[in-house]
Amino acid sequence: MSFDEVYQWLLISDEIDSIILAIEAISTWNWYRCFKKSATTVKFDVDLEVLQGMMEGLRSIRGWCKLPHSFSSYHCLGGGSLSYLCSSSREETTYLYLTPELSLTSEKQGMEALRSSTKLMFRFKHPAVGSCNLPGQCGFILETVRSSLSLWKLRLCTKEDDYASGRIHFHNEIRAENMHVFVRGVQVGLTTSIIPVLYPLTWLGFLWNEKETLEKLINWTRSSSFRSFGVFYKV
């Protein structure tokens, strides 16, 4: 599938209903394209200015809200700043960035945890939750599940058994559709400046089944100063 075909799909897809989901879709398409070509770097063939113009056009045509101002410091989609897709208001805090406290089933942390099935614990009290007297702290667990259809997929744990440790407990206000999973890190700019960057991970992992692909992903994130992944939660 070409970039133009992906873009035309984004213009009409009922599955993509926000600019952040469009970013995830395009990034995943490009990652898949580069890895199938055995590329050593993940680059866009589309000119950056053209890409930014098309993304702003897509947002305008679909009537999507802009990203919060807090996203403006990040670079994504071929290395360009996301500021052109962000609100100028500093008062908007519609997304909170949450990182896992620890892995409940593995000593590995961050991207290394994706080598095998593991459960990642997040401490988070949803704003809609009032006074809470339940044991432990409010939060949720994401489970990375190895799959024959993809390298891994993510599952929001909602059953009582998933929280048997008592460290955290789950409230039904937490919804998977409000989560966007990203790798966050830094890269060095042309003037040795440190640039914060984002790379989206989809809930279904990467949709091919090559034994060495996860190793490629972990090595690439390690060499590119990507140190952790977390969740942007829409509140």
SVG drawing of the C-alpha trace seen along z (x, -y; Angstrom):
<svg xmlns="http://www.w3.org/2000/svg" viewBox="-17 -30 43 48">
<polyline fill="none" stroke="black" stroke-width="0.4" points="0.0,0.0 1.4,-3.4 1.3,-6.5 -1.4,-8.1 -3.5,-5.0 -3.1,-5.2 -3.9,-8.9 -7.1,-8.4 -8.2,-5.7 -7.6,-8.2 -9.9,-10.7 -12.9,-8.4 -12.1,-5.7 -14.7,-5.4 -11.9,-3.6 -9.8,-6.7 -11.5,-9.5 -8.7,-11.8 -5.4,-13.2 -3.5,-11.1 -4.9,-7.9 -3.9,-9.2 -0.4,-9.6 -0.4,-6.1 -1.7,-4.7 0.9,-6.5 3.8,-5.7 2.8,-2.0 2.5,-1.9 6.0,-3.5 7.6,-1.2 6.1,1.9 7.4,0.6 10.9,-0.1 11.3,3.3 10.0,5.3 12.7,3.6 15.3,4.6 16.1,0.9 18.6,-0.1 16.8,-3.3 13.1,-4.3 12.6,-7.2 9.7,-8.7 10.0,-8.9 7.5,-11.8 8.9,-15.3 8.5,-16.7 6.8,-19.9 4.4,-18.0 3.7,-15.5 2.9,-18.3 0.7,-20.1 -1.2,-16.8 -1.6,-16.1 -3.0,-19.6 -5.3,-19.2 -6.5,-15.8 -7.2,-17.3 -9.1,-20.2 -11.2,-18.0 -12.1,-15.5 -12.9,-18.3 -10.6,-16.8 -9.5,-18.8 -5.8,-19.8 -3.5,-18.0 -2.9,-19.6 -0.1,-22.2 2.0,-19.7 2.6,-17.7 4.3,-20.7 7.7,-19.9 7.8,-16.4 9.0,-15.4 7.3,-12.5 6.4,-11.5 9.7,-11.8 11.4,-13.9 9.3,-17.0 7.8,-18.9 4.2,-18.2 3.6,-21.9 1.7,-22.6 -1.0,-20.1 -1.2,-21.5 -3.4,-24.0 -1.8,-27.3 -3.5,-27.2 -1.4,-26.0 -4.4,-25.4 -5.5,-22.2 -4.5,-19.0 -6.6,-16.5 -3.9,-13.8 -1.9,-12.6 1.4,-10.6 1.6,-7.6 4.5,-5.2 4.4,-1.7 5.5,-1.4 6.9,2.1 6.4,5.4 4.5,7.8 5.7,10.9 9.2,10.0 12.4,8.4 12.7,6.7 11.4,3.1 10.4,0.8 10.8,2.3 12.7,5.3 9.5,6.4 8.0,7.1 10.3,10.1 7.7,12.3 4.2,12.0 4.2,9.7 1.8,7.5 2.7,3.8 1.2,1.9 0.2,-1.7 -0.8,-3.8 -3.6,-6.2 -6.7,-7.6 -9.2,-8.6 -10.6,-12.1 -14.1,-10.7 -13.4,-8.5 -14.4,-10.2 -13.5,-9.1 -12.0,-5.6 -11.5,-3.3 -10.5,-0.1 -7.3,1.6 -4.2,0.6 -3.9,-2.3 -6.1,-3.1 -4.6,-2.0 -4.7,0.5 -2.7,3.3 -1.7,3.7 -0.7,7.2 1.6,7.9 0.4,11.1 2.5,13.0 0.4,13.8 0.6,16.0 -0.8,13.1 1.6,10.4 4.6,10.1 2.5,9.0 -0.8,7.4 -1.8,5.3 -4.7,6.2 -6.3,3.9 -6.8,6.2 -10.3,5.7 -10.9,8.9 -10.7,9.1 -8.2,12.0 -5.8,9.7 -5.5,7.5 -5.1,10.3 -1.8,8.9 -3.6,6.0 -1.0,3.4 -3.5,1.6 -7.2,2.0 -9.2,1.2 -12.1,-1.2 -14.5,-0.8 -13.9,-4.4 -10.6,-3.3 -11.2,-2.6 -8.9,-1.1 -10.2,-3.3 -8.8,-6.4 -5.2,-5.0 -2.5,-5.7 0.7,-3.7 3.9,-5.5 7.6,-5.0 9.2,-8.2 12.8,-9.2 15.3,-11.7 17.6,-12.2 20.5,-14.6 19.8,-17.4 22.2,-18.9 23.4,-21.4 23.8,-18.8 20.5,-19.9 18.4,-17.2 15.1,-16.7 12.2,-14.9 10.7,-12.3 7.6,-10.0 7.0,-6.8 3.5,-5.2 3.0,-1.5 -0.3,0.0 -2.4,2.2 -2.0,5.1 1.8,4.8 3.2,5.3 1.2,7.4 3.7,9.8 5.3,12.8 9.1,12.7 11.1,14.2 13.8,11.5 11.6,8.5 11.1,7.9 14.9,8.1 15.2,5.5 12.7,3.2 14.5,3.5 17.9,2.9 16.6,-0.1 14.9,-1.7 18.0,-1.1 20.4,-2.7 18.0,-5.6 17.9,-6.6 14.3,-5.4 14.3,-4.2 10.7,-3.6 7.2,-3.4 4.0,-4.6 0.4,-5.6 -1.1,-8.9 -4.5,-8.8 -7.3,-11.0 -9.3,-12.4"/>
</svg>
